[in-house]
Amino acid sequence: MDTGAWLTPLVLLPGVALLVLSTSARYGQIHQEFHHLVAEKVRREDLHARSLMHRAILFRNALVGLYTSVASLALGSMVGGLASLLLAESVWFVQGLTVLGVLALGYSAVQLVRESLLSLHVLRRHWEQLEGE
């Protein structure tokens, strides 16, 4: 197996990471705006509140997609690294550590997906508070 081929997914990760960073920052702004609406006791029917909820769902979906991308790239690299590890014994230590790092990256991506789902849950609770006011 060509060792360079399994590194290709890792080369794509910095670009995905920039998208995750900017999307997460914008999602955080939505949270702040929701907190402001709840503090101001704005009704749920308010156009701004409705658009914020719609945006929150879109941001959550985007983040889930980005985190899935990170996990997929990491998994692709891990599978390639494992195959390379099994076929080329001279570099097993470096490849083993790289595969471990890729596994940790995949685990982190799964946790970030879980966090983004929880964030939407918090926003939905704020949405319900707006309805009750």
N, C-alpha and C positions, 0 to 999 in steps of 0.2 A: 504494500500500500504506500502511496506517495504521502510522506509526512506533511508536505505543504498543503495538501488538499484538506486535511482535517483542521488546519489552522484557519482556513478561510472564514468559517463562521465566526471565529473570535475576532477577526479583523472588522467584521460588521458591527460588533457590539458597541463600540464607542458612539457610532451614529444613533443607534437605538437608545443608548443611554442619554444622549442629549434630548431626544424626544421625550423620554420618560421624565427627565428633569424639568423641562419646560411645561409639560402637561401636568405634572404633579404640582408645580407652583401655581398654575392657573386653577387647578382643582382646589387648592388651599384658599385661593381668593374667593371661590364660591362659598366655602365654609364660613369665611369671615363675613361675607355679605348675608348669609343666612342668620348668623348670630346677631347681626345688626337688625335684621327684620324681626327676629323673635323679641329682641330687647325693645323695639319700637312698637311691638304688638300689631304688626301689619297683618291684615287678613290674607288668607290663603288665596282668595279670588283675585288679589292684586296682580296686575299683569307682570310686574317685576318679579314677584314671588313665583309665578307660574314659569316664567322664562328661566329663572334660576334653577328650578327643579329640573326642567328639561335639560339645561346645560349640565347639571350635576350628573344626570344619567348618561349623557354623551361623554363627559369626561371619564366617568367610571368605565364605560365600555371601551374607550380609547386606552385607558390604562391597563385594563385586563388584556386587550389585544397586544399592547406593547410588552407587558410582562410575559405573555404567552410567546411572543417573538423571542424574547431573551431566553426563555426556557428552551424553546426549540433550537435556537442557535447553539446553546450550551449542550443540549442533548446530541445534536449532530456532531459537534466537536468531540464530545465524550465517546460516542460510538466509534468515530474515526480514530481517536486516540487509543481506545482499547484494542481495536483491530491492529493498529500499528504496534502497540505494546506486545501483543501476542506473536506478531510476525518478525519483530526485530528485537532480539534479546539484549543487544549492546546498549540500548538507551532506555531500558526499562525503568530506571529510577526517576529520571526526568519526566518521562511520559506518565508514570504512575502519579507523581505529584501534580502534573498538569491535569490529569483526569480527576484527581481529588478536588482541585480548584474548580474545575468545570462542574462537578457534582455540587459543590457548595454554591456556585452561581445559580444552578437550577433550583436548589432548595430555596435560596433567597428570592428568586422570582416567584415561586409558589407562595411564599409568605407575603410578598407584596401584593399579589392578587387577592389573597385573603384580607389584607388590610384595606385595599380599595373597596372591596365588598362591604366591609364593616363601616367604612366612611360613608358610603351611600346609606347604610342603615341609620346612621346618626342624622344625616340630612333628612331622611324620611321622618324621623321622630320630630325634628324641628318643623317639618311640613305639617305634621299632625297637630303640633302645638299652635301653629298659625290657624289651622282649621277650628280649633277649640276656642280661640279668642273671640 
